[in-house]
Structures are given as C-alpha cells and as structure tokens.
Amino acid sequence: MTTTTPDPHAAEPVRLADRLAAELAGAGVTHLFGVGGANIEDLYDAVHRGGAVRGVVAKHEFSAVTMADGYARTTGRVGVVAATSGGGAMNLVPGLAEAYASRVPVLALVGQPPTGQEGQGAFQDSSGRAGSFDAREVFAPVSRFCARVDDPDSLAELLPRALAAAQAAPRGPAVLLLPKDVQQAPVRLPAHAPEDTPAAPAAPLDPAAVGAVGDALRGAGRVLVIAGEDVAADDARDELAVLAERLGAWVAVTPDAKDVFDNRDARFAGVAGVMGHANVADCLMRAEVCLLVGTRLPLLARGGLDRALATTRVVCLGPEPPFVPATTLGGNLREALRAVTARLPSHPRARPCPPHAGPVPTALPDPAVPAGERTVPAGERTVPQARAVAAVEAALPEDAHVFVDAGNTGAAAIHLLPAPRHGRFVVALGMGGMGYTFGAGIGAALATGRRTYVLAGDGAFFMHGMEVHTAVEYGAPVTFVIFNNNAHAMCAIREEFLQGGGRADDLFAPADIAAGVAAAFPSLRATGATDAAQLRTALLRADAGSGPALVAVTCDPREIPPFLPFQSFTRDTTTSDSATSDTTTHKEGSDERGVVHVG
C-alpha cells in the first residue's frame, strides 16, 4: 500500500462560510455577535466548527450591533455582527446608524435567501426583484461600503474591501449581503493562515496647514483645547497630553469623550456643551485660541458656546472639518498632534495652565415636574442623582469601562462621574438611541475581560434590558446600574417646560426591576438599593465577583438633570452668564422657546 504525503500548501474544499470564518479569525476578530436564522445558520455553524472566533447570540439584532460597537470602541478592532434576512436584517439598521454617525468600525454579515428563489416569492426576499425591496438600498445610507456576494469567488475581493472601508477615515459600518446558497458553495481554503489586510497608508499631512495651525498656537497666550472621541479611536491620548503641556492649555472634552484626558488633572476644564460645566465657557471667553482635537464640535458639545466661539480663533485637528469656522489640519490625528507639537517652543518643564475653577458641578434646582401618584412607590425613598453617581464613583475600578445610556441618567453621569483612569467612558451620541448600553457593555466586557459598568434608566432597560440574559449566559463581567425613576423622565420634563404639562404619558406604574430580574435569572446577583450606601456596597460586591450583576436604585422623576436647555426654565440655576446668555445658540425653532431640541 502506497502512502502519499499531503502537500502542506494544498487547499481543501470547504464552504464559503468556513472560509469567511477563517478569514475573520486571520484578521484578528475574536467574537462574532448576532442572532441566528435560516439564512445565516451556515456562518454560525462555520464559526462553531472553526473555534477561533467565539459566536455570541444576542436577544435582539440591535443589541448585537451595539455589542460589536462596544467591542470596537474598547479594542480598536473591527466589531463583527451577523444576522439573518428579513426582520433580523432590518433590526440591524438603528445600530448601524449609530456606528455610522459615531464613526465606529463594524462589519455586518447579513444572510439573504438563496439566489434561485429571489423574485419567486422567497421568504424574506429583499433582492429588489418582483416587488420586493432591495436590501442594498436599505443598508447603503448607513454604511461606508455595502456589497452583495453574488458568487463564491468574489469574497476574496469584497471582504478586504469591506474591512478596509470600515477602518478608513471616516470610520463606520461595512455590510456584506450573503445569499444562503453562496454561503454553502464550495471554495478552496488555503492551508496557511490568512494574513491581516494591510491598512491603507495615511495621506501625508499638508505642510501649509501644519504651519498655519502651529503659528496660531505658538502666538497664543491662553489656549482652550476641546478634545473629542477621535482621540480615543486613534489612541492619541498621550500625544494630546504632551501638546497640552507644551501649550500650558486648559483641556475640556466633549460629552462622548470624557476618557480622552485625565479628569483629575489640574488642566481639566470639564465637559463642553449642554451636559457640561460652566467653567468651559469661562475658559473659552478668556482663551485667545480654541483648539479642537478629534471633534467636529456638534451641537451637544457646543451648546452655550457659540457666542464665545464666534469671537475666538478656532483651529482644528481631525480627519473631518468641524461644524464651526476654523483653520483645519486633516489627516491622521496622532501624526497631526506630533507635527504641531514639534513646531512649538520646548520647555524643560510642563507649562502650567492659567488658574480656572475646574469642572464644578452645576447646582441642580429643586424638582419642578409633578410626579403623579404612580411614579414612586408609597413609602419608598428615592436617591438623588448626585448621591447615586457619587456611589458609583466610589466603587468604580480604575480600569473599568463605563457605558452611559441616554436620558436623565446620561446627563447626570456625563456631568458628575469622572472617567476611570484606564478604561473607556462611552456615550453613544451619534443617534442617541435608548438601550444602546446593554449590548455595548456586554461586547466590551467579553472582548476585554474587564469589569464594565452599564448606567441606564428604566426606560432604556425596558427597551433592551433583556440582554442581561446574554450577560448571564456568557458570564460577562458587567454591572448593570439601573436608575429607576419609573418614567421617561426627560420626556416628562420637556412636557412640563415646553408643552404646559398636564400629561402623564411618560410616567409609569412602579416596577421593581431588581426583584423581577432576580426571579427571572436566579444565578444573577440582583439587588435593589434604597440609599447611596446600599448602592455602593452592592457595587463593591459586584466588583469582587466574576460575572454579571444588576443593581437598581429608585430616583425621583421630578429631579432636573444637569442639562443646559432646562436650566433657563428654573429659578435656581447657577450656570454663569457666559454659558447661558446666548439664547440664539440654543434655538432650533420658534416653538422651542430658544431651547436645544435633542429628542
């Protein structure tokens, strides 16, 4: 009997789904998030068989996208999500829109019916044939790249293009549509491991722009830096800190970028914009130059600052032009920071910044919204936002990740909670969708293994809080902190201030979230806290554990959050005139009484 030694360079015939799973692993992908279904089951099978990528099954496709989003924001790698055709595919759209608006690299792999059934009444047909809608036209507006893999051979071209598009500036989602029969088609799988796709070389910096920005900063006595999310995305924190020291600058951050500069540093001016600190406006009024780093300064980050910006020279470092007039330097952010720093005079020691008040919290006014009888259970104490956030701060590990949801909870956390020194502090302000944090926190925790905090209100919990089950199933080290005011409280406050009150649509009957979750998931450590001390104790106990935990604390729906548009309606606001006097900057429409409309 003759034995033939196999050629180590020969390729084995496998399904396209198997090759795709292997290529993802070769590109450094460690997790695939999604929800299964008939037209994506072959990919899930391939991931299971391959073993190099961990498949994570979510409860809803929106949360599966946010898991991939959280994975990307904490690892710097592309997050991957997979979903089947029809309703599963359509559920991806809101999450992809967030990733698109927030410039987060995500790859969506979307199953489609077999090609032979398209236009023939196929279940969940989205080919655009015979009266069906075209999935490509749905996903194109929320992606940087969208293509259909019509034949097995095209994957070799389309997958690298999709990964490159997701990671090129501006970052964002890429979508590949995968018909079931194409996933099952045989292809040749190389015997060697696939190699990483080389990143496209960054465009060289414009020397004239480097010179203009350097000259503007070199001649300025007082500089306010406002840093944004791109600093984290480009891993440019060290370069930002060096430039701030060289300039002797104050440093503020946008609401979605609290972690890009040490919140305890003497230079830290606070958070800019409608959830921020009055000190930022005061520093801007005193500054000769405002330097934007990694932010386009959208409305939420510049609310209350437009008048001062109009009389201050603005320069901007970042891949996209800002929303305000400025001298701009595009290109790679780390390279831009280094190039500008090199043009500044060197000093033997870091230059101190001019004196400033720092991020002093705004004194919150007394509750002003009628709570109604249903919002707080009889005899139950409520915990003020500031005390609840202080309890979180006391328990938060230095290397934890923090994901903050929309609404009153988000405003309080952005305003009051310092970012951990060695972890992410993520707020999804691209679309601002409620419930984002539940999936995103799980994706981050599974990707990094670090304790991750999710701070969300009860409204966000009722949207996507059942992803707690996913955390339980996979043992994700996530602590869910639910600020339960039994209301869509920010909506209720808007109704009171902007529409004359009188409605109770957004006030809910009391719900004991901790007890409900504990009953549903007996292995989950679920606790209800009635005061700040109990909240802190429960959080510290969760920190010491290895899996998920949930703590719910009851808050007052009448409490006014630290949100600039509401402060003009209260008597007790302490925000400085420089932050609130510019009524034109808050105006979106005449019916909004000069207030920023944020949904």
C-alpha positions in Angstrom: 0.0 0.0 0.0 1.4 3.3 -1.1 1.0 6.3 1.2 1.1 9.8 -0.3 2.3 12.7 1.9 -0.2 15.5 1.6 1.1 18.8 0.2 1.1 21.3 3.1 0.4 24.1 0.6 -2.6 22.4 -0.9 -6.1 23.9 -0.3 -9.1 21.9 0.9 -12.5 22.4 -0.5 -14.9 23.9 2.2 -18.0 26.0 2.3 -17.6 29.7 1.7 -19.0 30.2 5.2 -16.0 28.2 6.5 -13.5 30.4 4.6 -15.2 33.5 5.8 -14.9 32.4 9.4 -11.2 31.6 8.9 -10.6 35.0 7.2 -12.2 36.8 10.1 -10.0 35.0 12.6 -7.0 35.8 10.5 -8.0 39.5 10.6 -7.9 39.4 14.4 -11.6 39.1 15.0 -12.2 37.2 18.3 -16.0 37.5 18.6 -19.0 37.4 16.3 -22.2 38.9 17.7 -25.7 38.3 16.3 -28.9 36.4 16.2 -29.3 33.2 14.2 -31.8 32.3 11.5 -32.1 30.1 8.5 -30.2 32.3 6.1 -27.2 32.9 8.3 -27.0 29.5 10.1 -24.2 28.2 7.9 -22.0 31.0 9.1 -22.8 30.3 12.7 -22.0 26.6 12.0 -18.7 27.6 10.5 -17.8 29.8 13.4 -18.7 26.9 15.8 -16.6 24.4 13.8 -13.7 26.7 13.3 -13.3 27.5 17.0 -11.1 30.6 16.6 -13.9 33.1 16.7 -16.4 33.0 19.6 -20.0 33.2 18.5 -22.3 35.2 20.9 -26.0 35.0 20.5 -27.9 38.2 21.5 -31.6 38.7 22.2 -32.1 41.3 19.5 -30.2 42.4 16.4 -30.0 46.0 17.5 -28.1 44.9 20.7 -26.0 42.5 18.6 -24.8 45.6 16.6 -24.1 47.5 19.8 -22.1 44.5 21.1 -20.0 44.8 18.0 -19.8 48.6 18.6 -18.7 48.2 22.2 -16.2 45.6 21.1 -14.7 48.0 18.5 -14.6 51.0 20.9 -12.7 49.1 23.6 -10.3 47.0 21.4 -9.7 49.3 18.4 -10.5 46.4 16.1 -13.5 45.9 13.8 -16.6 44.6 15.5 -18.5 41.9 13.6 -22.3 41.3 13.7 -24.3 38.7 11.8 -28.0 38.4 11.2 -30.4 36.6 9.0 -32.6 38.1 6.3 -35.9 39.9 6.7 -36.8 41.3 10.1 -33.5 40.3 11.5 -31.7 42.3 8.9 -33.9 45.3 9.3 -33.3 45.2 13.1 -29.6 46.0 12.4 -30.4 49.4 10.8 -30.6 51.5 14.0 -27.4 50.1 15.4 -25.6 50.5 12.2 -26.8 54.1 12.0 -25.3 54.8 15.5 -22.0 53.3 14.3 -22.1 55.3 11.1 -22.8 58.6 13.0 -20.2 57.9 15.7 -17.6 56.6 13.3 -17.3 53.1 14.7 -15.8 50.3 12.6 -18.3 47.5 12.3 -18.8 44.7 9.8 -22.3 43.4 9.3 -22.7 40.0 7.6 -26.3 39.7 6.5 -27.9 36.5 5.3 -30.2 36.5 2.2 -32.5 33.9 0.6 -31.0 31.5 -1.9 -30.4 33.3 -5.2 -32.6 30.9 -7.1 -35.7 31.9 -5.0 -35.3 35.6 -5.4 -38.1 37.2 -7.3 -40.1 33.9 -6.9 -41.9 34.7 -3.7 -38.9 33.7 -1.4 -39.5 34.1 2.3 -37.9 37.4 3.4 -36.9 38.3 -0.1 -35.0 41.6 -0.2 -33.4 41.3 -3.7 -35.3 44.2 -5.2 -37.0 41.8 -7.7 -40.7 41.2 -8.3 -41.8 44.0 -6.0 -39.5 43.2 -3.0 -37.4 45.9 -1.6 -33.6 46.0 -2.2 -31.5 45.4 0.9 -28.6 47.2 -0.7 -30.7 50.4 -0.8 -31.6 50.0 2.8 -28.1 49.5 4.1 -26.2 51.8 1.8 -27.1 55.1 3.6 -25.9 53.7 7.0 -22.7 52.1 5.7 -19.3 53.1 4.2 -19.4 50.1 2.0 -22.2 47.8 1.0 -22.0 44.9 -1.4 -23.6 41.6 -2.2 -21.5 38.4 -2.5 -23.1 37.0 -5.7 -20.6 34.2 -6.2 -18.0 32.4 -4.0 -15.0 33.8 -5.8 -16.0 37.4 -5.1 -15.5 37.1 -1.4 -11.7 37.3 -1.8 -12.1 40.8 -3.1 -15.1 42.0 -1.2 -14.1 41.1 2.3 -10.8 43.0 2.3 -12.6 46.0 0.8 -15.3 45.9 3.5 -12.8 45.7 6.3 -10.7 48.5 4.8 -13.7 50.7 4.3 -14.8 50.2 7.9 -11.4 51.3 9.2 -10.6 54.1 6.8 -11.5 57.7 7.8 -14.3 58.4 8.3 -14.8 55.0 10.0 -18.1 53.3 10.1 -20.0 50.1 9.2 -19.5 47.9 6.2 -22.2 45.4 5.0 -21.8 42.2 3.1 -25.1 40.5 1.9 -24.6 36.7 1.8 -27.2 34.6 -0.1 -27.6 31.2 1.6 -26.6 29.2 -1.4 -23.4 31.2 -1.8 -22.5 30.6 1.9 -22.9 26.9 1.2 -20.9 26.9 -2.1 -17.5 25.1 -2.1 -14.4 27.1 -2.2 -10.7 26.5 -1.7 -9.4 27.2 1.8 -5.7 28.0 1.9 -3.7 25.7 4.1 -1.8 28.6 5.6 -3.4 31.1 8.0 -4.8 34.2 6.3 -2.8 37.3 6.7 -4.1 40.6 8.0 -5.2 43.0 5.4 -2.7 45.8 5.3 -4.1 49.2 6.2 -4.1 51.8 3.5 -1.3 54.3 4.0 -2.5 57.6 5.6 -2.3 60.6 3.4 0.6 62.9 4.2 -0.2 66.0 6.3 -0.5 69.3 4.4 2.7 71.2 5.3 0.9 74.6 4.9 -1.9 73.5 7.2 0.7 72.3 9.8 2.4 75.6 9.6 -0.9 77.6 9.9 -2.0 75.7 13.0 1.5 75.8 14.5 1.7 79.6 14.0 -1.7 80.1 15.5 -0.9 78.1 18.7 2.7 79.4 19.0 1.4 83.0 19.2 -1.4 82.3 21.7 -1.0 83.1 25.4 -4.1 81.2 26.6 -5.4 78.1 24.8 -8.5 76.0 25.4 -8.4 72.5 24.0 -11.7 70.7 23.4 -11.0 67.1 22.7 -13.3 64.5 21.2 -13.9 60.8 20.6 -11.4 60.6 17.7 -8.7 60.9 20.3 -9.7 57.6 21.8 -10.4 56.0 18.4 -6.9 56.9 17.2 -5.2 56.1 20.5 -3.9 59.6 20.7 -4.2 60.3 24.4 -0.5 60.6 25.0 0.0 63.0 22.1 -2.9 65.1 23.4 -1.4 65.3 26.9 2.1 66.3 25.5 0.6 69.1 23.4 -1.5 70.4 26.3 1.6 70.5 28.5 3.6 72.3 25.8 0.9 74.9 25.3 0.0 75.4 29.0 -3.6 74.8 27.9 -6.8 74.1 29.6 -8.4 70.9 28.3 -12.1 70.2 28.0 -13.8 67.2 26.5 -16.9 66.6 24.5 -19.7 64.6 26.2 -18.8 61.4 24.4 -15.1 61.7 25.2 -14.6 62.0 28.9 -11.9 59.4 28.9 -9.5 61.0 26.5 -7.9 63.3 29.1 -7.4 62.6 32.9 -10.4 64.1 34.6 -8.3 64.7 37.8 -5.6 66.6 36.0 -5.2 70.3 37.0 -5.7 71.2 33.4 -9.0 69.5 33.1 -11.7 72.2 32.5 -14.7 69.9 32.3 -17.2 68.8 29.8 -18.2 71.1 27.0 -21.8 71.6 25.8 -25.3 71.1 27.1 -24.4 68.4 29.7 -21.2 70.1 30.7 -19.6 72.6 33.1 -19.8 76.4 33.2 -16.1 76.5 33.6 -15.6 75.5 30.0 -17.5 78.6 28.8 -15.5 80.8 31.2 -12.2 79.4 29.9 -13.3 79.9 26.3 -14.2 83.5 27.0 -10.6 84.0 28.3 -8.9 82.0 25.6 -7.1 83.5 22.6 -7.3 80.2 20.6 -9.7 77.3 20.9 -8.0 74.1 19.6 -10.4 71.3 18.6 -8.8 67.9 18.7 -10.6 64.9 17.3 -14.1 66.5 17.3 -16.2 68.4 14.8 -17.9 70.1 17.8 -21.6 69.0 17.1 -24.5 70.8 18.8 -24.5 68.8 22.0 -20.8 69.7 22.5 -21.1 73.4 21.7 -24.4 74.3 23.2 -23.9 77.6 25.1 -20.5 78.2 23.5 -21.4 79.6 20.1 -21.2 83.3 21.0 -17.7 82.8 22.6 -16.6 80.7 19.6 -17.6 83.5 17.2 -15.1 85.8 18.9 -12.3 83.3 19.4 -9.9 81.9 16.8 -10.6 78.2 16.3 -8.1 75.7 14.9 -9.0 72.0 14.4 -7.0 68.8 14.2 -9.0 65.8 12.8 -9.9 63.8 9.8 -13.2 65.8 9.1 -13.8 69.5 9.1 -15.6 71.0 12.2 -19.1 72.4 12.3 -17.7 75.9 13.2 -15.4 78.1 11.1 -11.8 77.1 11.8 -8.2 76.7 10.5 -8.1 72.9 9.9 -5.4 70.3 9.7 -6.7 66.9 8.4 -5.1 63.5 8.2 -4.0 61.0 10.9 -4.7 62.6 14.3 -1.6 61.2 16.1 0.6 62.4 13.3 -1.1 65.8 13.3 -0.6 66.2 17.1 3.0 65.3 16.8 3.7 67.6 13.9 2.0 70.6 15.6 3.8 69.9 18.9 7.1 69.8 17.1 6.6 73.4 15.9 6.1 74.7 19.4 8.8 76.0 21.7 10.1 73.3 24.0 10.2 73.9 27.8 12.3 72.0 30.4 9.1 71.6 32.4 5.4 71.4 31.6 3.9 74.9 31.4 1.1 75.3 34.0 -2.3 76.4 32.7 -3.8 79.7 33.9 -5.9 79.4 37.0 -9.5 78.2 36.5 -12.4 76.9 38.5 -12.3 73.4 37.2 -15.4 71.2 36.5 -17.5 72.4 39.4 -20.9 70.6 39.1 -23.9 72.8 38.4 -26.2 73.2 41.4 -29.3 71.3 40.4 -32.6 73.1 41.0 -35.4 71.8 43.1 -37.8 69.3 41.4 -40.3 71.1 39.2 -42.3 68.4 37.4 -45.4 67.0 39.1 -44.6 63.3 39.7 -48.1 61.9 39.7 -49.2 59.2 42.1 -47.8 56.3 40.1 -44.1 57.3 39.8 -42.7 56.5 43.2 -43.9 53.5 45.3 -45.6 54.6 48.6 -43.1 54.8 51.4 -40.1 54.2 49.2 -37.2 56.5 49.4 -35.6 58.0 46.4 -31.8 58.6 45.9 -30.8 62.0 44.4 -28.8 61.6 41.1 -25.7 63.3 42.6 -25.6 60.8 45.5 -26.2 57.8 43.3 -23.4 58.9 40.9 -21.1 59.5 43.8 -21.7 55.9 45.0 -20.8 54.7 41.5 -17.6 56.8 41.6 -16.6 55.3 44.9 -17.0 51.7 43.6 -15.7 52.1 40.1 -12.4 50.3 39.4 -9.7 52.3 37.8 -9.5 50.0 34.8 -13.3 49.6 34.3 -15.2 50.5 31.2 -18.3 52.7 31.6 -21.2 52.8 29.1 -23.7 55.5 29.7 -27.2 55.5 28.2 -29.4 58.3 27.1 -31.8 60.4 29.2 -31.5 61.9 32.7 -29.1 59.1 33.7 -26.8 60.0 30.9 -26.8 63.7 31.6 -26.1 63.1 35.3 -23.3 60.7 34.6 -21.6 62.9 32.0 -21.8 65.9 34.3 -20.9 64.2 37.6 -18.9 61.0 37.1 -15.2 61.2 36.4 -14.0 58.8 33.8 -11.9 55.8 35.0 -8.2 56.4 34.5 -7.5 53.3 32.5 -10.9 52.5 30.9 -13.3 53.8 28.3 -16.2 56.1 29.2 -18.6 55.7 26.2 -21.7 57.6 25.4 -23.4 56.9 22.1 -24.4 60.4 20.9 -24.4 59.6 17.2 -28.1 58.6 17.2 -28.6 58.7 20.9 -30.8 55.6 20.9 -32.1 54.4 24.3 -30.9 50.9 25.3 -27.6 51.1 23.4 -25.5 50.4 26.5 -26.8 46.9 27.3 -25.3 45.3 24.3 -22.3 47.6 24.1 -21.3 46.9 27.7 -21.5 43.2 27.1 -19.5 43.4 23.9 -16.8 45.4 25.7 -16.7 43.1 28.7 -16.4 39.9 26.6 -13.7 41.5 24.4 -11.5 42.8 27.2 -12.4 40.7 30.2 -12.6 43.9 32.3 -15.4 44.8 34.7 -17.8 47.0 32.7 -20.4 49.3 34.1 -23.7 50.0 32.3 -25.5 53.1 33.6 -29.1 53.3 32.3 -32.5 54.4 33.2 -35.6 52.2 33.5 -36.8 53.4 30.1 -33.6 52.1 28.4 -33.9 48.9 30.4 -37.4 48.2 29.2 -36.2 48.7 25.6 -33.2 46.3 25.5 -32.5 45.3 29.1 -33.2 41.6 28.5 -29.7 41.5 27.1 -29.0 40.9 30.8 -29.8 37.3 29.9 -27.0 37.3 27.3 -24.6 38.5 30.0 -25.7 35.7 32.3 -25.4 33.1 29.5 -21.8 34.1 28.7 -20.7 35.1 32.2 -19.8 38.6 31.1 -18.3 40.8 33.9 -20.9 43.6 33.5 -22.5 45.5 36.3 -25.8 47.0 35.2 -26.8 50.0 37.3 -30.4 50.9 36.7 -31.5 54.4 37.8 -35.3 53.7 38.1 -37.5 56.8 38.2 -40.5 54.9 36.8 -40.7 57.3 33.9 -39.3 58.6 30.7 -38.3 61.5 32.9 -36.6 63.7 30.4 -39.6 63.5 28.2 -41.8 64.3 31.2 -39.7 67.4 32.0 -39.9 68.5 28.4 -43.7 68.2 28.5 -43.8 70.3 31.7 -41.5 73.0 30.4 -42.3 73.2 26.7 -45.9 72.0 26.5 -47.5 73.2 29.6 -47.6 69.9 31.5 -50.9 68.1 32.2 -49.9 64.8 30.6 -48.9 61.6 32.4 -48.0 59.6 29.3 -44.3 59.2 30.3 -45.0 58.5 34.0 -45.2 54.7 34.7 -46.6 52.5 37.4 -43.9 51.4 39.8 -41.8 48.5 38.8 -39.4 46.5 41.0 -36.7 45.8 38.4 -34.3 44.1 40.7 -36.9 41.7 42.0 -38.1 40.9 38.5 -34.7 40.2 37.2 -33.7 38.2 40.2 -36.8 36.0 39.7 -36.1 35.5 36.0 -32.3 34.8 36.4 -31.7 33.1 39.8 -27.9 33.0 39.2 -27.6 36.7 38.7 -26.7 38.9 41.6 -29.6 41.4 41.5 -30.0 44.0 44.3 -32.4 46.8 45.0 -30.7 49.8 46.7 -32.7 52.3 48.7 -29.9 54.7 49.6 -26.4 55.6 48.3 -24.6 53.4 50.9 -26.5 50.3 49.9 -25.8 51.1 46.2 -22.0 51.4 46.9 -22.0 48.2 48.9 -23.8 46.3 46.2 -21.4 47.7 43.5 -18.3 46.7 45.5 -19.7 43.2 46.0 -20.2 43.0 42.2 -16.6 44.2 41.6 -15.4 41.3 43.7 -17.3 38.8 41.6 -16.5 37.3 38.2 -19.8 37.5 36.3 -22.7 39.9 35.8 -24.6 41.8 38.4 -27.5 44.2 38.5 -28.3 47.0 41.0 -31.5 49.1 40.7 -31.8 52.3 42.6 -35.1 54.4 42.8 -34.8 58.0 41.7 -37.2 60.9 41.6 -38.7 61.6 38.1 -39.1 65.3 39.1 -35.4 65.8 39.6 -34.0 68.2 37.0 -30.9 66.8 35.3 -27.7 68.9 34.6 -28.9 69.7 31.1 -28.4 73.3 29.9 -31.7 73.6 27.9 -33.7 73.0 31.0 -31.8 75.4 33.2 -33.3 78.5 31.6 -36.7 77.4 32.9 -35.6 77.1 36.5 -35.1 79.8 39.1 -32.1 78.3 40.9 -29.7 77.7 38.1 -26.1 78.7 39.0 -24.7 78.4 35.4 -22.6 81.5 34.6 -23.9 84.2 32.3 -21.3 83.3 29.7 -22.8 79.8 29.4 -26.4 80.7 29.3 -26.8 84.2 28.0 -26.5 83.3 24.3 -30.1 82.3 23.7 -29.6 82.2 19.9 -27.2 79.2 20.3 -29.9 77.1 21.9 -32.6 77.9 19.3 -33.8 75.2 16.9 -37.2 76.5 16.2 -39.5 79.3 17.3 -41.8 76.8 19.0 -38.9 75.6 21.2 -38.6 78.9 23.1 -34.9 79.1 22.4 -34.1 75.6 23.7 -31.9 73.0 22.0 -34.1 70.2 20.8 -32.4 66.8 21.4 -35.4 64.4 21.2 
